[in-house]
Amino acid sequence: MIETVEQENLQKGFRGLKAWQESYQLALEVYKATEAFPMQERFSLTLQIRKAALSVSSNIAEGYERRSRKEFAKGLMRSVCA
């Protein structure tokens, strides 16, 4: 049973991770929310908020693709500490 779940997760890659899915959804919501920001904030505050939200799912994906638990943990820590 456990082997089957692990095999399914490997086939899905990082997109199969709940943490990645939720962080990706958060990034989409942040992008939608920041569309309503004033135009004068478009290239400062908006950009910073969007980059921060996107970096979480990016760091999870990058760490997962390294295929090392140590590197994956580093990617997760970068997401938490960013």
C-alpha positions as CSV (number, residue, x, y, z in Angstrom):
1,M,0.0,0.0,0.0
2,I,2.7,2.5,1.0
3,E,4.8,1.6,-2.1
4,T,1.8,2.2,-4.3
5,V,1.3,5.7,-2.8
6,E,5.0,6.5,-3.2
7,Q,4.9,5.3,-6.8
8,E,1.9,7.5,-7.6
9,N,3.6,10.5,-6.0
10,L,6.7,9.9,-8.1
11,Q,4.6,9.7,-11.3
12,K,2.9,13.0,-10.4
13,G,6.1,14.7,-9.5
14,F,6.1,17.8,-7.3
15,R,2.6,18.6,-8.6
16,G,1.3,15.6,-6.5
17,L,2.5,17.2,-3.3
18,K,-0.2,18.8,-1.2
19,A,2.2,21.6,-0.1
20,W,2.9,22.5,-3.7
21,Q,-0.8,22.4,-4.7
22,E,-1.8,24.7,-1.9
23,S,1.1,27.1,-2.4
24,Y,0.3,27.2,-6.2
25,Q,-3.4,28.0,-5.3
26,L,-2.2,30.7,-3.0
27,A,-0.1,32.2,-5.7
28,L,-3.1,32.3,-8.1
29,E,-5.2,34.0,-5.4
30,V,-2.5,36.6,-4.8
31,Y,-2.2,37.4,-8.5
32,K,-6.0,37.9,-8.6
33,A,-6.0,40.0,-5.5
34,T,-3.2,42.2,-6.7
35,E,-4.9,43.0,-10.0
36,A,-7.1,45.4,-8.0
37,F,-4.0,47.4,-6.7
38,P,-3.5,50.9,-8.0
39,M,-1.4,51.3,-11.2
40,Q,1.3,53.2,-9.3
41,E,1.9,50.1,-7.2
42,R,2.1,47.8,-10.2
43,F,5.9,47.7,-10.4
44,S,6.7,47.9,-6.7
45,L,4.5,46.5,-4.1
46,T,2.5,44.3,-6.5
47,L,5.6,42.8,-8.0
48,Q,7.1,42.0,-4.6
49,I,4.0,40.4,-3.3
50,R,3.6,38.3,-6.4
51,K,7.2,37.2,-6.4
52,A,7.0,36.1,-2.8
53,A,3.9,34.1,-3.4
54,L,5.3,32.4,-6.4
55,S,8.6,31.6,-4.8
56,V,6.9,29.2,-2.3
57,S,5.7,26.7,-5.0
58,S,8.9,27.3,-7.0
59,N,11.1,26.4,-4.1
60,I,9.1,23.2,-3.3
61,A,9.3,22.2,-7.0
62,E,13.0,22.9,-7.2
63,G,13.8,20.9,-4.0
64,Y,11.7,18.0,-5.1
65,E,13.4,17.8,-8.5
66,R,16.8,17.5,-6.9
67,R,15.8,14.0,-5.7
68,S,17.7,14.3,-2.4
69,R,15.8,14.6,0.9
70,K,18.4,17.0,2.1
71,E,18.0,19.3,-0.9
72,F,14.2,19.0,-0.7
73,A,14.3,20.0,2.9
74,K,16.4,23.0,2.0
75,G,13.8,24.0,-0.6
76,L,11.1,23.7,1.9
77,M,13.0,25.8,4.5
78,R,13.6,28.5,1.8
79,S,9.8,28.6,1.3
80,V,9.1,29.0,5.0
81,C,11.9,31.5,5.7
82,A,11.3,33.6,2.6
